[in-house]
């Protein structure tokens, strides 16, 4: 019993460098050691130790949690970079990706994902979440989106001139739909307002 007080495990050592080295010896597959890594990742007093534990665990949900709740700005940014990289490399399930898109409030992160996403539904969800005209116009030329998905973006693009300009770079099928949309808009403008 007395020896337990003197011989603490390395991950409980006072020196952060020794704790950091001890993380490499912990196995994230063993439940007890995974719990220790969790404890170090979120409750250790030293940023370098927290980062080493997060890197050892390397799970999307933990990076996400760190990006939201981490007090150190550098580690928070690093966690966000890891998140984006995992999303871009498709190392995350579609369901988790959708949840992230719905809950993320950083437009820069969502924009990165919108430009690189290969799943048409997720890409459309990202575009609708960002609500930016320039991204809608760029999406009209994106081969990932289907013709009906591109057509659904027409109503979100308010600028007729920008829509007309975009039609110069689109496929023949889409150009026909764009011309129909533009002529419909012109027709609506020319109709006299109803008298009250």
N, C-alpha and C positions, 0 to 999 in steps of 0.2 A: 504494500500500500504506500509506503513512504517513497519507494522508488518511482511510482507513477507521478509524483509531484516534481521529481527531479528530471526524469527522462520523458519529456513530452515528445509527441510525434513531430517530425520536421515541419509539417504544415501548420503547426501551432507555435513555431519558433518566433522569438521576438524580432529577429532580423528578417526584413522583407525579402532579401535576396535568397535566403535559405528557404523561406516559404515558397518563393517563385520556383526554385529548383525542385522542391518537393512535389510541385504540381505535375512535373514531367513523369514522376514515378507513380502517380495516382491513375487508376484505370477507370475510365468513364463507363465501362460495361458493368462493373460491380456496383450494386445499389448503394452500399455504404460509402464507397469512395466517390460515387457520383454525387451523393448528398454533401460530402465534404467539399467537392468542387463547386457545387451550387452555393454553399455557404461562403466560400472564398470569393466567388464571382460577384456576389452582391453585398457582402457585409465586411469584407476586409478593408482596413483603413488605408491601404496603399493602392494607388491606381494601377501600377505595374503588375501587382499580384492579381487584381481583379481582371485585368486584360488577359493575363496568362491563363487564368482559369476559364474565361470565356472562350479563348482560342482552343483550349484543350477540349471543352465540351462541344463547341462549334455546332450549335443547334439554332435554327432560324428563330424559334420562339424566344430563346434566351437573348439573342442579338436584338430582337425587337424590343424586349423588355428593357434591355440596357439602353437602347436608343431613346426610350421614353423616360426612364427614371434615373439614369446615371447622373451623378453630380459633376463629374469632371468633363469639361467640354471636349477635350481631345478624345477621350474614350467614347463619348457619346457620338462624335463624328465618325470614329473608326467603326463603331457598331452599325451606324447607318450605312457606311460603305460596304460592310460585310453583308448587310441585308440586301442592298441593291445588287451586289455581285451574285448572291445566291438566287435572287429573282431572275436576273439576266441569264444565268447559267441553267435555268429551269431545274434547280435542285429543291424546289418547293412544290407541294401539291397544289392543284388548281383551286381547291377549296380554301386553302390557307392564303393563296395569292389573292383571291377575291375578298377575303376578310381583310387582308392588309390594305387593298385598294380602297375598301369602304371606310376604313378607320384612319388611314394616313392623312395627315394635314399638311404635309410638306409638298408643295407644288413642284419643286425642283426634282424631287424623287419620283413623283408621279409622271412628270414630263419625260424623264430618262426612260422609265418603263414604257411609256406610250410610244416612244420612237423605236424601241427595240423589241416590243412584244410580238410574238409569232402566232398567238392564239387570237383569232378574229373577235370572238365574244369579249375577251378580256381587254383587247385593244379598244373596242367600241366603248366598253364600260369606263376605261381610263379617259377617253376623249370626252365622254359625257360628264365625267367628274371634273375635268379641268375647265370645261366651258370656255375655250379660246378659239376665236375665229381663224387664226393662222394655222392652228393644228387641224381644224376641220378641213381647211383648204388643202393642206398637205396630205390629209388622209384620203382625199379624192383620187390621188395618184398612187396610193399604197396598194400593192398587189395582195396584201394579207386580207383586206376587207372584201366582202362579197359585193355584188352590184346592188342588192337591196339594202345592205348596210350603208353603202355610200349614198344611196338615194335618201335614206333616212336623215342624213346630215344636211341635205339641201335646205330644209326648213330652219335649221340652226344658223345658217349663213345669211346674215341680214344684208350684206353689201352685194348688190346686183352686179356692179362692175368687177368686183373680185371674183364672183362666180363665173362671169363671162370670160375673164382672163384665165381662170382655172380650166375652162373647157377647151382651151387650146392645147393642153398637155394631157388630156384624158383619152381613154379608149373610145372607139367609135360608138359603142353601145351607150356609154355614159354620156357622151356628147349629145346624143339624141335626147336622153332624159333631161340633161341640163337645159337644152334648148326649149324643151316643153315646159320646164319649170320657169324659165325666164320669160317665155311668152305668156304663161299664166299670170305671172306677177305683173307684167306690163298691162295685161287685160284688166286685172283687178284695179290698177291705178287709174285707168281710163274710165272706169265705170263711175257714173255720177253718184255722189253720196245720197243715200236715201233721205228724203225729207221727213222731218219729225212730225 
